[in-house]
């Protein structure tokens, strides 16, 4: 089940259960702490990609697609 604070990742790049901190390079956007908990076929390409889950569709639309820094904490 997708919940806020869980993100979908390519498990070949970021293992499930990894604790992450996600922000834009200029800190204009901060998703914050997250857990790598899911994946999807769109995330299995040769790039490091991540899907951020939000409580509402409106939040998801507001944040759209962008480049973020992903810090793997554990």
CNS distance restraints for C-alpha pairs under 8 A (distance, minus, plus):
assign (resid   2 and name CA) (resid   6 and name CA) 6.71 0.50 0.50
assign (resid   2 and name CA) (resid   7 and name CA) 7.88 0.50 0.50
assign (resid   2 and name CA) (resid  38 and name CA) 7.81 0.50 0.50
assign (resid   2 and name CA) (resid  53 and name CA) 6.62 0.50 0.50
assign (resid   3 and name CA) (resid  53 and name CA) 6.14 0.50 0.50
assign (resid   3 and name CA) (resid  54 and name CA) 6.99 0.50 0.50
assign (resid   3 and name CA) (resid  55 and name CA) 7.10 0.50 0.50
assign (resid   4 and name CA) (resid  52 and name CA) 7.83 0.50 0.50
assign (resid   4 and name CA) (resid  53 and name CA) 5.08 0.50 0.50
assign (resid   4 and name CA) (resid  54 and name CA) 4.95 0.50 0.50
assign (resid   4 and name CA) (resid  55 and name CA) 5.84 0.50 0.50
assign (resid   5 and name CA) (resid  33 and name CA) 6.72 0.50 0.50
assign (resid   5 and name CA) (resid  34 and name CA) 4.58 0.50 0.50
assign (resid   5 and name CA) (resid  35 and name CA) 6.31 0.50 0.50
assign (resid   5 and name CA) (resid  52 and name CA) 7.82 0.50 0.50
assign (resid   5 and name CA) (resid  53 and name CA) 6.76 0.50 0.50
assign (resid   5 and name CA) (resid  54 and name CA) 7.79 0.50 0.50
assign (resid   6 and name CA) (resid  34 and name CA) 5.38 0.50 0.50
assign (resid   6 and name CA) (resid  35 and name CA) 4.82 0.50 0.50
assign (resid   6 and name CA) (resid  36 and name CA) 5.94 0.50 0.50
assign (resid   6 and name CA) (resid  37 and name CA) 5.65 0.50 0.50
assign (resid   6 and name CA) (resid  38 and name CA) 7.60 0.50 0.50
assign (resid   6 and name CA) (resid  52 and name CA) 7.17 0.50 0.50
assign (resid   6 and name CA) (resid  53 and name CA) 6.39 0.50 0.50
assign (resid   7 and name CA) (resid  34 and name CA) 6.53 0.50 0.50
assign (resid   7 and name CA) (resid  35 and name CA) 6.11 0.50 0.50
assign (resid   7 and name CA) (resid  36 and name CA) 5.11 0.50 0.50
assign (resid   7 and name CA) (resid  37 and name CA) 5.80 0.50 0.50
assign (resid   7 and name CA) (resid  38 and name CA) 6.32 0.50 0.50
assign (resid   7 and name CA) (resid  50 and name CA) 6.66 0.50 0.50
assign (resid   7 and name CA) (resid  51 and name CA) 5.52 0.50 0.50
assign (resid   7 and name CA) (resid  52 and name CA) 4.94 0.50 0.50
assign (resid   7 and name CA) (resid  53 and name CA) 5.96 0.50 0.50
assign (resid   8 and name CA) (resid  36 and name CA) 6.03 0.50 0.50
assign (resid   8 and name CA) (resid  37 and name CA) 5.94 0.50 0.50
assign (resid   8 and name CA) (resid  38 and name CA) 4.27 0.50 0.50
assign (resid   8 and name CA) (resid  39 and name CA) 4.47 0.50 0.50
assign (resid   8 and name CA) (resid  40 and name CA) 7.00 0.50 0.50
assign (resid   8 and name CA) (resid  43 and name CA) 7.78 0.50 0.50
assign (resid   8 and name CA) (resid  50 and name CA) 5.58 0.50 0.50
assign (resid   8 and name CA) (resid  51 and name CA) 4.87 0.50 0.50
assign (resid   8 and name CA) (resid  52 and name CA) 6.76 0.50 0.50
assign (resid   9 and name CA) (resid  13 and name CA) 7.71 0.50 0.50
assign (resid   9 and name CA) (resid  14 and name CA) 6.37 0.50 0.50
assign (resid   9 and name CA) (resid  15 and name CA) 7.98 0.50 0.50
assign (resid   9 and name CA) (resid  16 and name CA) 7.85 0.50 0.50
assign (resid   9 and name CA) (resid  36 and name CA) 6.21 0.50 0.50
assign (resid   9 and name CA) (resid  37 and name CA) 7.48 0.50 0.50
assign (resid   9 and name CA) (resid  38 and name CA) 6.25 0.50 0.50
assign (resid   9 and name CA) (resid  39 and name CA) 5.09 0.50 0.50
assign (resid   9 and name CA) (resid  40 and name CA) 7.68 0.50 0.50
assign (resid   9 and name CA) (resid  43 and name CA) 6.25 0.50 0.50
assign (resid   9 and name CA) (resid  48 and name CA) 7.88 0.50 0.50
assign (resid   9 and name CA) (resid  49 and name CA) 6.35 0.50 0.50
assign (resid   9 and name CA) (resid  50 and name CA) 4.83 0.50 0.50
assign (resid   9 and name CA) (resid  51 and name CA) 6.65 0.50 0.50
assign (resid  10 and name CA) (resid  14 and name CA) 6.06 0.50 0.50
assign (resid  10 and name CA) (resid  15 and name CA) 7.70 0.50 0.50
assign (resid  10 and name CA) (resid  39 and name CA) 6.05 0.50 0.50
assign (resid  10 and name CA) (resid  40 and name CA) 7.83 0.50 0.50
assign (resid  10 and name CA) (resid  43 and name CA) 5.26 0.50 0.50
assign (resid  10 and name CA) (resid  44 and name CA) 5.55 0.50 0.50
assign (resid  10 and name CA) (resid  48 and name CA) 6.89 0.50 0.50
assign (resid  10 and name CA) (resid  49 and name CA) 6.81 0.50 0.50
assign (resid  10 and name CA) (resid  50 and name CA) 7.33 0.50 0.50
assign (resid  11 and name CA) (resid  15 and name CA) 4.63 0.50 0.50
assign (resid  11 and name CA) (resid  16 and name CA) 6.03 0.50 0.50
assign (resid  11 and name CA) (resid  39 and name CA) 7.19 0.50 0.50
assign (resid  13 and name CA) (resid  48 and name CA) 6.72 0.50 0.50
assign (resid  14 and name CA) (resid  18 and name CA) 6.87 0.50 0.50
assign (resid  14 and name CA) (resid  36 and name CA) 7.25 0.50 0.50
assign (resid  15 and name CA) (resid  36 and name CA) 6.95 0.50 0.50
assign (resid  16 and name CA) (resid  35 and name CA) 7.72 0.50 0.50
assign (resid  16 and name CA) (resid  36 and name CA) 4.94 0.50 0.50
assign (resid  16 and name CA) (resid  37 and name CA) 5.33 0.50 0.50
assign (resid  16 and name CA) (resid  38 and name CA) 7.16 0.50 0.50
assign (resid  17 and name CA) (resid  35 and name CA) 5.82 0.50 0.50
assign (resid  17 and name CA) (resid  36 and name CA) 5.16 0.50 0.50
assign (resid  17 and name CA) (resid  37 and name CA) 5.96 0.50 0.50
assign (resid  18 and name CA) (resid  35 and name CA) 5.74 0.50 0.50
assign (resid  18 and name CA) (resid  36 and name CA) 5.29 0.50 0.50
assign (resid  18 and name CA) (resid  72 and name CA) 6.72 0.50 0.50
assign (resid  18 and name CA) (resid  73 and name CA) 7.27 0.50 0.50
assign (resid  18 and name CA) (resid  74 and name CA) 5.51 0.50 0.50
assign (resid  19 and name CA) (resid  33 and name CA) 7.23 0.50 0.50
assign (resid  19 and name CA) (resid  34 and name CA) 5.99 0.50 0.50
assign (resid  19 and name CA) (resid  35 and name CA) 4.85 0.50 0.50
assign (resid  19 and name CA) (resid  36 and name CA) 6.67 0.50 0.50
assign (resid  19 and name CA) (resid  72 and name CA) 6.05 0.50 0.50
assign (resid  19 and name CA) (resid  73 and name CA) 5.32 0.50 0.50
assign (resid  19 and name CA) (resid  74 and name CA) 5.13 0.50 0.50
assign (resid  20 and name CA) (resid  33 and name CA) 5.61 0.50 0.50
assign (resid  20 and name CA) (resid  34 and name CA) 5.08 0.50 0.50
assign (resid  20 and name CA) (resid  35 and name CA) 5.97 0.50 0.50
assign (resid  20 and name CA) (resid  36 and name CA) 7.28 0.50 0.50
assign (resid  20 and name CA) (resid  70 and name CA) 6.58 0.50 0.50
assign (resid  20 and name CA) (resid  71 and name CA) 5.45 0.50 0.50
assign (resid  20 and name CA) (resid  72 and name CA) 4.63 0.50 0.50
assign (resid  20 and name CA) (resid  73 and name CA) 5.41 0.50 0.50
assign (resid  20 and name CA) (resid  74 and name CA) 7.30 0.50 0.50
assign (resid  21 and name CA) (resid  31 and name CA) 7.53 0.50 0.50
assign (resid  21 and name CA) (resid  32 and name CA) 5.18 0.50 0.50
assign (resid  21 and name CA) (resid  33 and name CA) 4.45 0.50 0.50
assign (resid  21 and name CA) (resid  34 and name CA) 6.13 0.50 0.50
assign (resid  21 and name CA) (resid  70 and name CA) 5.96 0.50 0.50
assign (resid  21 and name CA) (resid  71 and name CA) 5.06 0.50 0.50
assign (resid  21 and name CA) (resid  72 and name CA) 6.66 0.50 0.50
assign (resid  21 and name CA) (resid  73 and name CA) 7.07 0.50 0.50
assign (resid  22 and name CA) (resid  30 and name CA) 6.30 0.50 0.50
assign (resid  22 and name CA) (resid  31 and name CA) 5.38 0.50 0.50
assign (resid  22 and name CA) (resid  32 and name CA) 5.18 0.50 0.50
assign (resid  22 and name CA) (resid  33 and name CA) 6.51 0.50 0.50
assign (resid  22 and name CA) (resid  34 and name CA) 7.45 0.50 0.50
assign (resid  22 and name CA) (resid  68 and name CA) 6.60 0.50 0.50
assign (resid  22 and name CA) (resid  69 and name CA) 5.73 0.50 0.50
assign (resid  22 and name CA) (resid  70 and name CA) 4.81 0.50 0.50
assign (resid  22 and name CA) (resid  71 and name CA) 6.33 0.50 0.50
assign (resid  23 and name CA) (resid  27 and name CA) 5.83 0.50 0.50
assign (resid  23 and name CA) (resid  28 and name CA) 7.85 0.50 0.50
assign (resid  23 and name CA) (resid  29 and name CA) 5.71 0.50 0.50
assign (resid  23 and name CA) (resid  30 and name CA) 4.27 0.50 0.50
assign (resid  23 and name CA) (resid  31 and name CA) 5.79 0.50 0.50
assign (resid  23 and name CA) (resid  32 and name CA) 6.53 0.50 0.50
assign (resid  23 and name CA) (resid  68 and name CA) 5.52 0.50 0.50
assign (resid  23 and name CA) (resid  69 and name CA) 5.40 0.50 0.50
assign (resid  23 and name CA) (resid  70 and name CA) 6.90 0.50 0.50
assign (resid  24 and name CA) (resid  28 and name CA) 6.24 0.50 0.50
assign (resid  24 and name CA) (resid  29 and name CA) 5.27 0.50 0.50
assign (resid  24 and name CA) (resid  30 and name CA) 6.40 0.50 0.50
assign (resid  24 and name CA) (resid  67 and name CA) 6.69 0.50 0.50
assign (resid  24 and name CA) (resid  68 and name CA) 4.40 0.50 0.50
assign (resid  24 and name CA) (resid  69 and name CA) 5.62 0.50 0.50
assign (resid  25 and name CA) (resid  68 and name CA) 6.44 0.50 0.50
assign (resid  25 and name CA) (resid  69 and name CA) 6.15 0.50 0.50
assign (resid  39 and name CA) (resid  43 and name CA) 6.46 0.50 0.50
assign (resid  40 and name CA) (resid  44 and name CA) 7.16 0.50 0.50
assign (resid  43 and name CA) (resid  48 and name CA) 7.69 0.50 0.50
assign (resid  43 and name CA) (resid  49 and name CA) 5.87 0.50 0.50
assign (resid  43 and name CA) (resid  50 and name CA) 7.00 0.50 0.50
assign (resid  53 and name CA) (resid  60 and name CA) 7.37 0.50 0.50
assign (resid  54 and name CA) (resid  59 and name CA) 6.17 0.50 0.50
assign (resid  54 and name CA) (resid  60 and name CA) 5.91 0.50 0.50
assign (resid  55 and name CA) (resid  59 and name CA) 7.18 0.50 0.50
assign (resid  56 and name CA) (resid  60 and name CA) 6.61 0.50 0.50
assign (resid  57 and name CA) (resid  61 and name CA) 6.25 0.50 0.50
assign (resid  58 and name CA) (resid  62 and name CA) 6.17 0.50 0.50
assign (resid  59 and name CA) (resid  63 and name CA) 6.37 0.50 0.50
assign (resid  60 and name CA) (resid  64 and name CA) 6.06 0.50 0.50
